[in-house]
Amino acid sequence: MSKGEHDNENDNSAASAAGTSTAGPSGGTPSGNAPSRAETRLRRRGLPRSGVIGGILSAVALVAAGGGLVSAASLAPLSPASQHLEAPLASVPAGSSVGVCPGPARLLEGTPVGTDPQFSPKSATAKTAVSAAVLGSSAGVIPGSRLAPLKGAALVEIAKGAPAASATAAPATAAPVARTPVLLAGIVARQEVDDISVLRSDAQDNRQAAAGAVLSYVADDGDLQGSAAAGCQQPGNDLWLVGANTALGRSAVLSLTNASSTPATVSLDLFGSQGLIQAPGSRGLLVAPGSTRSIILAGLAPGQERLGVRVRSAGGPVAAVIQQSVLRGLTPGGVDFITPSTAPSDRQVVTGLDVQDPAGVAALTAKPGYADAGPALEIAVPGAADAVVEVKLYGRDGQKALPGGGVVTAKAGAVTEVSLAGVAAGTYTVAASSDISFTAAVRLTRGLRPEGASDVAYSAASARLGSQHIVPVPGGGNRQLVFGAPDGAATVSYAPITADGKIRTAATAKLTGGTTVSVPIPAEVGGSPLVGYVVSAAGDSAYGALLLGRDGRQDISTVAVAPEAAGARQVPVTLGY
């Protein structure tokens, strides 16, 4: 049998088995069924038409079966394994509390340019000290804490912390022991420092330690005579400082401190009176771990009567502070530290504004070179749109009218000044709001005689009060706690901390909405020198600041109440690959 005959026999056998005929009347395809293009191609490859039809039917059956499976799956209830799951939350242990205190105010030497300035020795009468307090637990255990320079041995070992837990567990049947809370604090009472220092406190019960520190500077002679104070700040990666001045006779030095073990690369955004300032040398500033870098802002933005600085750090967090001083000819005009304000938002509140006699302020600021010798609100708008800001002033007896009406348009990308001249003498809280995010600070001054020394201070916008804020108080002088409630009624309690480490019975200030209350600070409580307060608030939003003066001198400084300690946090965890 030839190969062709063998093939035909196989085809016919296959056709017979399938119950079909291999040829029509003309010997071609079956009658009435012309071959399709697909059949023709497959038959050319040696596949008979019956195989083609069988394959097509099988494919249709599989598709139908698959559709049935999909339909059934869509109708069947979801199994637990296929349900949508929310991203899990992971608990993050509370870290140590770190407060970076600036160094003493120092006068620049030589040409005021560059990022590594030289400073002259401090004056003969200048004194710089740090006051600090660390709150103990209800069991009377003070967290491990110390005040130390950036590098080197501790200046003050406040507490070594709780002893290690015993390896022997207590019997399960032991009855709980009733324990009266022991209210104690570890304190640092006016520790003199000659450089930047850091207050470190260990976490306790998975919560950051309630701790705080304040640096105070005083000098009776030299170009930097006056007083300055600053809260020791928790480092961050995005900070805003408002109120600097680089005009003639004004000196502004920005200090960046990296107290972490990670290098920090810092970039500065500069906001002047007319808009953003593009300054070479303001990007990629490296601050090594355990070091400080100082930048003379006049070298980046000269001749700016109003200047705001945004500090952004990639890598380690940094602390930022501006040493601002004024010299009008040969007459010292004051010195202070500008510390970070709260991040931009549509509402900012500043308390601790102290205003002198308006007639005296008007006469002084009218003289050449004294335009910045009066109180003012500085507003920085970082966005691309102008902000229409409404400013309200609250005193002891309620809201006070502003001479200009209280509504101002603040230019986008710039710093706008709102004069507070003409306001009656007293202590106030400033509340500003807008539909555009902004940040703010207040400048306050002391001294009305042009031939005499005067002083300047800056109060940054701060967050509302919560619970257990630690407010250290420098010793001596005229000291006040200032609380403001711009919206509704609030109750603020303040418990004195004395030098013997005891926390005394708290007093209470009840604030009606739209008022400001000043509380004089005594020299001692219960026979022991007062060194600080534990401040808590309830009710509507309340804000606080420490206002400091010196008897017999035109000195003034202010410190906003620092945020409360952070508790345990939870962060969402994203699963993926």
Secondary structure, DSSP 4 states (H G I P E B T S, - for coil): --HHHHHHHHHHHHHHHHT--S--TTSSSPTT-PPPHHHHHHHHTT--HHHHHHHHHHHHHHHHHHHHHHHHHHHSPPPGGGS--PPPEEEE----EEEEEP-----EESSS-SSS-EEPPPPTT-EEEEEEEEE--TBSPPPPEEEEESSSS-SEEEE--PPPPPSSPPPTTPPPPP---B-BEEEEEEEE-SS-EEEEE--BTTB---EEEEEEEEESSSTT-EEEEEEPBPPBSEEEEEEE--STTEEEEEEEEE-SSS-EEEEEEEE-SSSEE--TT-S-EEE-TTEEEEEEGGGTSTT-SSEEEEEEEEES-BEEEEEEEEEETTEEEEEEEE-PBPPPEEEEEEEEEEE--HHHHHHHHTSTT-TTSS-EEEEEE-SSS-EEEEEEEEETTEEE--TT-SEEEEPTTEEEEEE-TTPPSEEEEEEEEEEEEEEEEEEEEE---TTS--EEEEEE--PPP-S-EEEE--SSSEEEEEEEESSS-EEEEEEEEETTSBB-PPEEEEE-TTEEEEEEPPSEETTEEEEEEEEEEEES--EEEEEEE-TTS--EEEEEPPPPPP--EEEE-----
